Amino acid sequence: MHYIIRLKPDSNRRMIIIRIGKLTLDGYFNYGNLLQNYALQQVLLNYADTVDTIWHEKGQSCIPGSHHLTWKELIKFVLNWNNFRDFYHKQHLACEIERQKKIKKWSDRYIHIRMDVTDLHDIADEYDYFVVGSDQVWNPYFGNLKDNFLSFAPFEKRIAYAASIASPEIPEDKKVIFQEGLNGMKWISMREQEGANTVKQFTGRNVPVVVDPTMLLTPEEWRKVSRKPAWYRGEDYILTYFLGNRPDAAIQQVANKIGLPIVNLLDEEVYEHYVTGVDEFIWAIEHASLVYTDSFHGTVFSILFQRPFVVCNRVGEGAVGKMSSRIDTLLAYFGLEGRRGTQKNNYLIENPMHISYGDTQAVFQREWNRADDYLRKALNVE
């Protein structure tokens, strides 16, 4: 297990109070979004006295996986009972609501969120800096790009930490937004090299690639916000977490070979698995005998807790553009490129239960130092 030797900025060296407003993808739709939000909050509190997540996307869906369904639209749907009945049985609305309730409960407990902001321009003077990130805040296919380029704030207050574009190309109709938005950022760091290349293309700037903030907290820090899942019965298990299509045949083949049951998170057929909370998700990965996933953060936490894992290319629903760049960057940090499951190898790798992590402590410490150096400069706390 790795231990990060981190040095907190000396508060005596700065005599002013630093207030940070943070923008990221809003909602209670998946674990990774909340985990990176919490992690960046905790990291920024090393330098600032106040860190608020500004919830600025309005009309969010109450149903993950149906992001465009607002409360008003949901009411209309309910009034049309036949449609609603079909939707209920098909999408397991009750499971979705319970899952979101558990995710929201964790978020409310650990993340400081402001939900009173109707116009971001109104708070431009309330904070010393605005930080956008991490996650796919600059994905051209969703989200409010203008807000996520911090256009409402003065130039000197605009900072991006580990922003992700998650697409190899910018659509023609979004190029002007990216041209203006990227050139309007004072400080930029990206989560993937491919994203840094895009920044170079639009601005001519060479910007650093830094790790996802979830990797800047230690396993001990993550254990403080985790708990044993309600479904755990004391058995070893293979854990799966897929946002796209799950290669069930391959996973079952592995399970049969090693003799372990499979726990499929996001499996609507098993209620207690589907409604797993954020804290339970962390615990479930740490204690899994093997993790199969197509999720970036599923991979991150497998590495953090040094679990055997197979990360698959995302296929089907949830695969937006070419999203594998972030996985490639992550695996390259640790020399774990061989943990890839693809259609070419039928999502099977040799000896999946055996994994050699090497000196991960040195990698984590190096990446903490790089992130710390970037944030000190951007926040002017040197």
C-alpha positions as a Markdown table, in Angstrom:
| # | Residue | x | y | z |
|---|---|---|---|---|
| 1 | Met | 0.0 | 0.0 | 0.0 |
| 2 | His | 1.3 | 3.5 | -0.8 |
| 3 | Tyr | 1.6 | 6.3 | 1.6 |
| 4 | Ile | 1.8 | 9.9 | 0.3 |
| 5 | Ile | 4.1 | 12.2 | 2.2 |
| 6 | Arg | 2.3 | 15.5 | 1.6 |
| 7 | Leu | 3.3 | 18.9 | 2.9 |
| 8 | Lys | 0.4 | 21.2 | 3.6 |
| 9 | Pro | 1.1 | 24.8 | 2.6 |
| 10 | Asp | 2.2 | 26.9 | 5.6 |
| 11 | Ser | -0.8 | 29.0 | 6.6 |
| 12 | Asn | 1.4 | 31.4 | 8.4 |
| 13 | Arg | 3.0 | 32.4 | 5.1 |
| 14 | Arg | -0.3 | 33.8 | 3.8 |
| 15 | Met | -2.0 | 36.4 | 5.9 |
| 16 | Ile | -5.2 | 36.7 | 3.8 |
| 17 | Ile | -8.3 | 34.4 | 3.7 |
| 18 | Ile | -8.6 | 32.6 | 0.4 |
| 19 | Arg | -12.1 | 31.7 | -0.8 |
| 20 | Ile | -12.5 | 29.3 | -3.8 |
| 21 | Gly | -15.7 | 28.7 | -5.8 |
| 22 | Lys | -15.5 | 25.4 | -7.6 |
| 23 | Leu | -17.4 | 24.3 | -10.7 |
| 24 | Thr | -17.8 | 20.7 | -11.9 |
| 25 | Leu | -20.4 | 18.5 | -13.4 |
| 26 | Asp | -23.5 | 18.7 | -11.2 |
| 27 | Gly | -25.8 | 15.9 | -10.2 |
| 28 | Tyr | -26.0 | 12.6 | -8.4 |
| 29 | Phe | -25.7 | 10.5 | -11.5 |
| 30 | Asn | -22.5 | 8.5 | -10.8 |
| 31 | Tyr | -19.9 | 7.7 | -8.1 |
| 32 | Gly | -17.0 | 9.2 | -10.0 |
| 33 | Asn | -18.4 | 12.6 | -10.2 |
| 34 | Leu | -19.0 | 12.9 | -6.5 |
| 35 | Leu | -15.7 | 11.3 | -5.6 |
| 36 | Gln | -13.6 | 13.6 | -7.7 |
| 37 | Asn | -15.6 | 16.6 | -6.4 |
| 38 | Tyr | -14.9 | 15.6 | -2.8 |
| 39 | Ala | -11.3 | 14.9 | -3.5 |
| 40 | Leu | -10.6 | 18.3 | -5.2 |
| 41 | Gln | -12.4 | 20.0 | -2.3 |
| 42 | Gln | -10.2 | 18.3 | 0.2 |
| 43 | Val | -7.0 | 19.1 | -1.8 |
| 44 | Leu | -8.0 | 22.8 | -2.2 |
| 45 | Leu | -8.6 | 23.1 | 1.5 |
| 46 | Asn | -4.8 | 22.6 | 1.9 |
| 47 | Tyr | -4.5 | 26.1 | 0.4 |
| 48 | Ala | -7.8 | 27.9 | 1.0 |
| 49 | Asp | -10.1 | 28.6 | 3.9 |
| 50 | Thr | -13.3 | 28.2 | 2.0 |
| 51 | Val | -14.1 | 25.8 | -0.9 |
| 52 | Asp | -17.7 | 25.9 | -2.2 |
| 53 | Thr | -19.0 | 23.8 | -5.1 |
| 54 | Ile | -21.3 | 26.0 | -7.1 |
| 55 | Trp | -24.2 | 24.0 | -8.4 |
| 56 | His | -25.0 | 26.0 | -11.5 |
| 57 | Glu | -26.8 | 23.6 | -13.8 |
| 58 | Lys | -30.5 | 24.0 | -13.5 |
| 59 | Gly | -33.3 | 21.5 | -14.3 |
| 60 | Gln | -31.3 | 18.5 | -13.3 |
| 61 | Ser | -33.0 | 15.1 | -13.7 |
| 62 | Cys | -34.0 | 13.1 | -10.6 |
| 63 | Ile | -33.2 | 10.0 | -12.6 |
| 64 | Pro | -29.7 | 9.0 | -13.5 |
| 65 | Gly | -29.4 | 7.8 | -17.1 |
| 66 | Ser | -32.2 | 10.1 | -18.2 |
| 67 | His | -30.3 | 13.4 | -17.9 |
| 68 | His | -32.7 | 15.5 | -19.9 |
| 69 | Leu | -35.9 | 14.7 | -18.0 |
| 70 | Thr | -36.6 | 17.7 | -15.7 |
| 71 | Trp | -39.0 | 17.7 | -12.8 |
| 72 | Lys | -41.6 | 19.5 | -14.9 |
| 73 | Glu | -41.3 | 16.9 | -17.6 |
| 74 | Leu | -41.5 | 14.1 | -15.1 |
| 75 | Ile | -44.8 | 15.5 | -13.8 |
| 76 | Lys | -46.2 | 15.5 | -17.3 |
| 77 | Phe | -45.0 | 11.9 | -17.6 |
| 78 | Val | -46.7 | 10.9 | -14.4 |
| 79 | Leu | -50.0 | 12.4 | -15.5 |
| 80 | Asn | -49.9 | 10.2 | -18.6 |
| 81 | Trp | -50.2 | 7.0 | -16.5 |
| 82 | Asn | -49.8 | 4.5 | -19.3 |
| 83 | Asn | -46.5 | 5.9 | -20.4 |
| 84 | Phe | -45.3 | 6.3 | -16.8 |
| 85 | Arg | -46.3 | 2.7 | -16.0 |
| 86 | Asp | -44.2 | 1.4 | -18.9 |
| 87 | Phe | -41.3 | 3.7 | -18.0 |
| 88 | Tyr | -41.5 | 2.5 | -14.4 |
| 89 | His | -41.2 | -1.2 | -15.2 |
| 90 | Lys | -38.6 | -0.6 | -17.9 |
| 91 | Gln | -36.3 | 1.7 | -16.0 |
| 92 | His | -36.9 | 0.7 | -12.4 |
| 93 | Leu | -37.6 | 4.2 | -11.3 |
| 94 | Ala | -37.9 | 3.1 | -7.7 |
| 95 | Cys | -34.3 | 1.8 | -7.8 |
| 96 | Glu | -33.1 | 5.0 | -9.3 |
| 97 | Ile | -34.7 | 7.2 | -6.7 |
| 98 | Glu | -33.4 | 5.1 | -3.8 |
| 99 | Arg | -29.9 | 5.1 | -5.4 |
| 100 | Gln | -29.9 | 8.8 | -5.8 |
| 101 | Lys | -31.1 | 9.3 | -2.2 |
| 102 | Lys | -28.1 | 7.4 | -0.9 |
| 103 | Ile | -25.7 | 9.3 | -3.2 |
| 104 | Lys | -27.2 | 12.6 | -2.2 |
| 105 | Lys | -26.9 | 11.7 | 1.5 |
| 106 | Trp | -23.2 | 11.1 | 1.1 |
| 107 | Ser | -22.8 | 14.3 | -0.9 |
| 108 | Asp | -24.7 | 16.4 | 1.6 |
| 109 | Arg | -22.5 | 15.0 | 4.4 |
| 110 | Tyr | -19.1 | 15.5 | 2.8 |
| 111 | Ile | -19.3 | 18.1 | 0.1 |
| 112 | His | -20.1 | 21.8 | 0.7 |
| 113 | Ile | -22.4 | 22.7 | -2.1 |
| 114 | Arg | -24.1 | 26.1 | -2.9 |
| 115 | Met | -27.4 | 25.7 | -4.6 |
| 116 | Asp | -28.6 | 29.3 | -4.2 |
| 117 | Val | -26.8 | 30.7 | -7.3 |
| 118 | Thr | -29.1 | 31.6 | -10.2 |
| 119 | Asp | -26.6 | 33.8 | -12.1 |
| 120 | Leu | -22.9 | 33.1 | -11.8 |
| 121 | His | -22.1 | 36.7 | -12.5 |
| 122 | Asp | -23.7 | 37.5 | -9.1 |
| 123 | Ile | -20.9 | 35.7 | -7.2 |
| 124 | Ala | -17.9 | 36.8 | -9.3 |
| 125 | Asp | -16.8 | 39.1 | -6.5 |
| 126 | Glu | -17.5 | 36.7 | -3.6 |
| 127 | Tyr | -14.5 | 34.4 | -4.3 |
| 128 | Asp | -10.8 | 35.0 | -4.8 |
| 129 | Tyr | -10.5 | 32.2 | -7.3 |
| 130 | Phe | -12.8 | 29.9 | -9.3 |
| 131 | Val | -11.6 | 26.4 | -10.1 |
| 132 | Val | -13.2 | 24.3 | -12.8 |
| 133 | Gly | -12.6 | 20.6 | -12.7 |
| 134 | Ser | -12.0 | 17.8 | -12.5 |
| 135 | Asp | -14.0 | 15.4 | -14.6 |
| 136 | Gln | -15.3 | 16.0 | -18.2 |
| 137 | Val | -16.1 | 19.7 | -17.6 |
| 138 | Trp | -15.0 | 20.5 | -21.2 |
| 139 | Asn | -16.6 | 17.6 | -23.0 |
| 140 | Pro | -18.0 | 19.2 | -26.1 |
| 141 | Tyr | -21.1 | 16.9 | -26.1 |
| 142 | Phe | -22.6 | 17.9 | -22.8 |
| 143 | Gly | -22.6 | 20.5 | -20.0 |
| 144 | Asn | -22.6 | 24.3 | -20.1 |
| 145 | Leu | -19.3 | 25.0 | -21.7 |
| 146 | Lys | -19.5 | 28.8 | -21.4 |
| 147 | Asp | -19.9 | 28.5 | -17.6 |
| 148 | Asn | -17.3 | 25.8 | -17.4 |
| 149 | Phe | -14.8 | 28.1 | -19.1 |
| 150 | Leu | -15.5 | 30.5 | -16.2 |
| 151 | Ser | -16.5 | 33.3 | -18.6 |
| 152 | Phe | -18.4 | 35.1 | -15.7 |
| 153 | Ala | -15.3 | 35.6 | -13.7 |
| 154 | Pro | -12.3 | 38.0 | -14.2 |
| 155 | Phe | -9.4 | 36.5 | -16.1 |
| 156 | Glu | -7.1 | 36.5 | -13.1 |
| 157 | Lys | -9.5 | 34.3 | -11.1 |
| 158 | Arg | -9.9 | 31.5 | -13.7 |
| 159 | Ile | -8.2 | 28.2 | -12.9 |
| 160 | Ala | -8.7 | 24.7 | -14.3 |
| 161 | Tyr | -7.5 | 21.6 | -12.4 |
| 162 | Ala | -7.3 | 18.3 | -14.3 |
| 163 | Ala | -10.0 | 19.3 | -16.7 |
| 164 | Ser | -11.0 | 16.7 | -19.2 |
| 165 | Ile | -12.3 | 17.1 | -22.8 |
| 166 | Ala | -12.8 | 13.3 | -23.3 |
| 167 | Ser | -13.0 | 13.7 | -27.1 |
| 168 | Pro | -10.2 | 13.5 | -29.7 |
| 169 | Glu | -11.8 | 16.2 | -31.9 |
| 170 | Ile | -13.9 | 19.3 | -31.2 |
| 171 | Pro | -17.0 | 19.5 | -33.3 |
| 172 | Glu | -17.1 | 22.3 | -35.9 |
| 173 | Asp | -20.0 | 24.1 | -34.1 |
| 174 | Lys | -18.1 | 24.2 | -30.8 |
| 175 | Lys | -14.7 | 25.4 | -32.1 |
| 176 | Val | -15.4 | 29.1 | -31.5 |
| 177 | Ile | -16.5 | 28.4 | -27.9 |
| 178 | Phe | -13.3 | 26.4 | -27.3 |
| 179 | Gln | -11.1 | 29.1 | -29.0 |
| 180 | Glu | -12.5 | 31.8 | -26.8 |
| 181 | Gly | -12.9 | 29.7 | -23.6 |
| 182 | Leu | -9.4 | 28.2 | -23.6 |
| 183 | Asn | -7.7 | 31.5 | -24.4 |
| 184 | Gly | -9.7 | 33.1 | -21.6 |
| 185 | Met | -8.3 | 30.8 | -18.9 |
| 186 | Lys | -5.3 | 32.1 | -16.9 |
| 187 | Trp | -4.3 | 28.7 | -15.5 |
| 188 | Ile | -4.9 | 25.4 | -17.2 |
| 189 | Ser | -4.0 | 21.8 | -16.3 |
| 190 | Met | -5.5 | 18.8 | -18.0 |
| 191 | Arg | -6.2 | 15.3 | -16.9 |
| 192 | Glu | -5.1 | 13.6 | -20.2 |
| 193 | Gln | -2.3 | 14.3 | -22.6 |
| 194 | Glu | -4.9 | 14.3 | -25.5 |
| 195 | Gly | -6.6 | 17.2 | -23.8 |
| 196 | Ala | -3.3 | 19.0 | -23.4 |
| 197 | Asn | -2.8 | 18.6 | -27.1 |
| 198 | Thr | -6.1 | 20.1 | -27.8 |
| 199 | Val | -5.3 | 23.1 | -25.6 |
| 200 | Lys | -2.0 | 23.5 | -27.6 |
| 201 | Gln | -3.9 | 23.4 | -30.8 |
| 202 | Phe | -6.3 | 26.2 | -29.8 |
| 203 | Thr | -3.9 | 28.4 | -27.7 |
| 204 | Gly | -0.3 | 27.5 | -28.5 |
| 205 | Arg | 0.2 | 26.9 | -24.8 |
| 206 | Asn | 2.0 | 23.9 | -23.3 |
| 207 | Val | -0.1 | 23.0 | -20.2 |
| 208 | Pro | 0.7 | 20.4 | -17.6 |
| 209 | Val | -1.1 | 17.1 | -17.3 |
| 210 | Val | -2.0 | 16.3 | -13.7 |
| 211 | Val | -3.7 | 13.4 | -12.1 |
| 212 | Asp | -7.4 | 13.2 | -11.2 |
| 213 | Pro | -7.8 | 14.6 | -7.7 |
| 214 | Thr | -9.1 | 11.2 | -6.4 |
| 215 | Met | -5.5 | 10.0 | -6.6 |
| 216 | Leu | -4.3 | 12.8 | -4.3 |
| 217 | Leu | -6.0 | 11.4 | -1.3 |
| 218 | Thr | -4.5 | 8.4 | 0.5 |
| 219 | Pro | -6.3 | 5.0 | 1.1 |
| 220 | Glu | -6.6 | 6.0 | 4.7 |
| 221 | Glu | -8.4 | 9.2 | 3.8 |
| 222 | Trp | -10.8 | 7.3 | 1.6 |
| 223 | Arg | -11.5 | 4.8 | 4.3 |
| 224 | Lys | -12.8 | 7.6 | 6.5 |
| 225 | Val | -15.7 | 8.2 | 4.0 |
| 226 | Ser | -16.4 | 4.5 | 3.2 |
| 227 | Arg | -18.5 | 1.8 | 4.8 |
| 228 | Lys | -19.4 | -1.9 | 4.3 |
| 229 | Pro | -22.2 | -2.4 | 1.8 |
| 230 | Ala | -25.5 | -3.7 | 3.0 |
| 231 | Trp | -25.3 | -6.5 | 0.5 |
| 232 | Tyr | -22.0 | -7.9 | 1.8 |
| 233 | Arg | -22.3 | -11.4 | 3.3 |
| 234 | Gly | -18.6 | -12.1 | 4.1 |
| 235 | Glu | -17.8 | -13.8 | 0.8 |
| 236 | Asp | -15.0 | -13.0 | -1.7 |
| 237 | Tyr | -16.4 | -11.7 | -5.0 |
| 238 | Ile | -15.7 | -10.3 | -8.4 |
| 239 | Leu | -17.0 | -6.7 | -8.6 |
| 240 | Thr | -18.2 | -5.2 | -11.9 |
| 241 | Tyr | -19.0 | -1.5 | -12.5 |
| 242 | Phe | -19.9 | -0.7 | -16.1 |
| 243 | Leu | -21.4 | 2.6 | -17.5 |
| 244 | Gly | -21.6 | 1.0 | -21.0 |
| 245 | Asn | -22.3 | -2.5 | -22.1 |
| 246 | Arg | -21.0 | -5.2 | -19.8 |
| 247 | Pro | -19.1 | -8.2 | -21.3 |
| 248 | Asp | -21.0 | -10.8 | -19.2 |
| 249 | Ala | -19.8 | -13.8 | -21.1 |
| 250 | Ala | -16.1 | -13.0 | -20.4 |
| 251 | Ile | -16.7 | -12.1 | -16.8 |
| 252 | Gln | -18.7 | -15.3 | -16.2 |
| 253 | Gln | -15.9 | -17.3 | -17.8 |
| 254 | Val | -13.4 | -15.8 | -15.3 |
| 255 | Ala | -15.8 | -16.3 | -12.4 |
| 256 | Asn | -16.2 | -20.0 | -13.3 |
| 257 | Lys | -12.5 | -20.5 | -13.5 |
| 258 | Ile | -11.7 | -18.9 | -10.1 |
| 259 | Gly | -14.9 | -20.0 | -8.4 |
| 260 | Leu | -16.1 | -16.6 | -7.2 |
| 261 | Pro | -19.6 | -15.0 | -7.3 |
| 262 | Ile | -20.2 | -11.8 | -9.3 |
| 263 | Val | -21.5 | -8.6 | -7.8 |
| 264 | Asn | -22.7 | -6.4 | -10.7 |
| 265 | Leu | -23.2 | -2.8 | -9.6 |
| 266 | Leu | -25.8 | -0.9 | -11.6 |
| 267 | Asp | -27.6 | -4.2 | -12.2 |
| 268 | Glu | -31.3 | -3.3 | -11.9 |
| 269 | Glu | -32.2 | -6.9 | -11.5 |
| 270 | Val | -30.6 | -7.0 | -8.1 |
| 271 | Tyr | -32.0 | -4.2 | -6.0 |
| 272 | Glu | -29.4 | -4.1 | -3.2 |
| 273 | His | -26.5 | -4.0 | -5.7 |
| 274 | Tyr | -28.1 | -1.3 | -7.8 |
| 275 | Val | -28.7 | 1.1 | -4.9 |
| 276 | Thr | -25.1 | 0.8 | -3.6 |
| 277 | Gly | -24.1 | 4.2 | -2.2 |
| 278 | Val | -20.8 | 6.2 | -2.7 |
| 279 | Asp | -19.3 | 5.1 | 0.6 |
| 280 | Glu | -20.3 | 1.5 | -0.2 |
| 281 | Phe | -18.7 | 1.8 | -3.7 |
| 282 | Ile | -15.4 | 2.7 | -2.2 |
| 283 | Trp | -15.5 | -0.2 | 0.3 |
| 284 | Ala | -16.6 | -2.6 | -2.4 |
| 285 | Ile | -13.6 | -1.9 | -4.6 |
| 286 | Glu | -11.1 | -2.1 | -1.8 |
| 287 | His | -12.4 | -5.6 | -0.8 |
| 288 | Ala | -13.0 | -7.1 | -4.2 |
| 289 | Ser | -10.9 | -10.0 | -5.3 |
| 290 | Leu | -11.1 | -8.8 | -8.9 |
| 291 | Val | -12.6 | -5.6 | -10.4 |
| 292 | Tyr | -14.0 | -5.6 | -14.0 |
| 293 | Thr | -15.0 | -2.1 | -15.2 |
| 294 | Asp | -15.1 | 0.4 | -18.0 |
| 295 | Ser | -15.1 | 3.3 | -15.6 |
| 296 | Phe | -12.2 | 5.7 | -15.1 |
| 297 | His | -12.8 | 6.1 | -11.4 |
| 298 | Gly | -13.5 | 2.4 | -11.1 |
| 299 | Thr | -9.9 | 1.9 | -12.4 |
| 300 | Val | -8.5 | 4.7 | -10.2 |
| 301 | Phe | -9.8 | 3.2 | -7.0 |
| 302 | Ser | -8.7 | -0.3 | -8.0 |
| 303 | Ile | -5.1 | 1.2 | -8.3 |
| 304 | Leu | -5.4 | 3.2 | -5.1 |
| 305 | Phe | -6.3 | 0.0 | -3.2 |
| 306 | Gln | -4.0 | -2.1 | -5.3 |
| 307 | Arg | -6.7 | -4.6 | -6.4 |
| 308 | Pro | -6.5 | -6.8 | -9.4 |
| 309 | Phe | -8.6 | -5.3 | -12.2 |
| 310 | Val | -9.5 | -5.5 | -15.9 |
| 311 | Val | -10.5 | -2.2 | -17.5 |
| 312 | Cys | -12.6 | -2.6 | -20.7 |
| 313 | Asn | -13.2 | -0.2 | -23.6 |
| 314 | Arg | -16.6 | 1.4 | -23.2 |
| 315 | Val | -19.1 | 0.1 | -25.7 |
| 316 | Gly | -22.7 | 1.1 | -26.3 |
| 317 | Glu | -24.7 | 3.6 | -24.2 |
| 318 | Gly | -22.4 | 6.0 | -22.2 |
| 319 | Ala | -19.6 | 5.8 | -24.8 |
| 320 | Val | -19.3 | 9.5 | -25.9 |
| 321 | Gly | -16.6 | 10.1 | -28.5 |
| 322 | Lys | -13.3 | 8.5 | -27.8 |
| 323 | Met | -13.2 | 8.3 | -24.0 |
| 324 | Ser | -10.3 | 5.9 | -23.7 |
| 325 | Ser | -7.6 | 8.5 | -23.6 |
| 326 | Arg | -8.0 | 9.1 | -19.9 |
| 327 | Ile | -7.7 | 5.4 | -19.2 |
| 328 | Asp | -4.6 | 5.2 | -21.4 |
| 329 | Thr | -3.0 | 8.1 | -19.5 |
| 330 | Leu | -3.9 | 6.6 | -16.1 |
| 331 | Leu | -2.5 | 3.1 | -17.0 |
| 332 | Ala | 0.7 | 4.6 | -18.4 |
| 333 | Tyr | 1.4 | 6.2 | -15.0 |
| 334 | Phe | 1.8 | 2.8 | -13.4 |
| 335 | Gly | 2.9 | 0.7 | -16.3 |
| 336 | Leu | -0.4 | -1.2 | -16.2 |
| 337 | Glu | -1.2 | -1.1 | -19.9 |
| 338 | Gly | -1.6 | -4.9 | -19.9 |
| 339 | Arg | -4.8 | -4.7 | -17.8 |
| 340 | Arg | -6.8 | -3.7 | -20.8 |
| 341 | Gly | -9.8 | -5.8 | -21.9 |
| 342 | Thr | -10.8 | -5.2 | -25.5 |
| 343 | Gln | -12.9 | -6.9 | -28.2 |
| 344 | Lys | -9.6 | -8.1 | -29.7 |
| 345 | Asn | -8.8 | -10.2 | -26.6 |
| 346 | Asn | -12.4 | -11.0 | -25.9 |
| 347 | Tyr | -12.2 | -8.9 | -22.7 |
| 348 | Leu | -9.9 | -11.5 | -21.2 |
| 349 | Ile | -6.3 | -11.1 | -20.0 |
| 350 | Glu | -3.8 | -13.7 | -18.9 |
| 351 | Asn | -3.8 | -14.3 | -15.1 |
| 352 | Pro | -6.3 | -11.6 | -14.1 |
| 353 | Met | -5.9 | -12.3 | -10.4 |
| 354 | His | -2.1 | -11.5 | -10.6 |
| 355 | Ile | -1.0 | -7.9 | -10.7 |
| 356 | Ser | 2.3 | -6.3 | -10.0 |
| 357 | Tyr | 2.1 | -2.7 | -8.9 |
| 358 | Gly | 5.8 | -2.0 | -8.2 |
| 359 | Asp | 6.7 | 1.2 | -6.4 |
| 360 | Thr | 3.4 | 3.0 | -6.5 |
| 361 | Gln | 4.4 | 5.2 | -3.6 |
| 362 | Ala | 7.0 | 7.0 | -5.7 |
| 363 | Val | 4.4 | 7.5 | -8.5 |
| 364 | Phe | 1.8 | 9.0 | -6.2 |
| 365 | Gln | 4.3 | 11.2 | -4.4 |
| 366 | Arg | 5.6 | 12.5 | -7.7 |
| 367 | Glu | 2.2 | 13.3 | -8.9 |
| 368 | Trp | 1.2 | 15.0 | -5.6 |
| 369 | Asn | 4.3 | 17.2 | -5.9 |
| 370 | Arg | 3.4 | 18.2 | -9.5 |
| 371 | Ala | -0.2 | 19.0 | -8.5 |
| 372 | Asp | 1.0 | 20.9 | -5.4 |
| 373 | Asp | 3.4 | 22.9 | -7.5 |
| 374 | Tyr | 0.7 | 23.8 | -10.0 |
| 375 | Leu | -1.9 | 24.8 | -7.4 |
| 376 | Arg | 0.6 | 26.9 | -5.3 |
| 377 | Lys | 1.4 | 28.9 | -8.4 |
| 378 | Ala | -2.2 | 29.3 | -9.6 |
| 379 | Leu | -3.5 | 30.2 | -6.1 |
| 380 | Asn | -0.4 | 32.4 | -5.4 |
| 381 | Val | 0.4 | 30.8 | -2.1 |
| 382 | Glu | 4.1 | 30.3 | -2.8 |
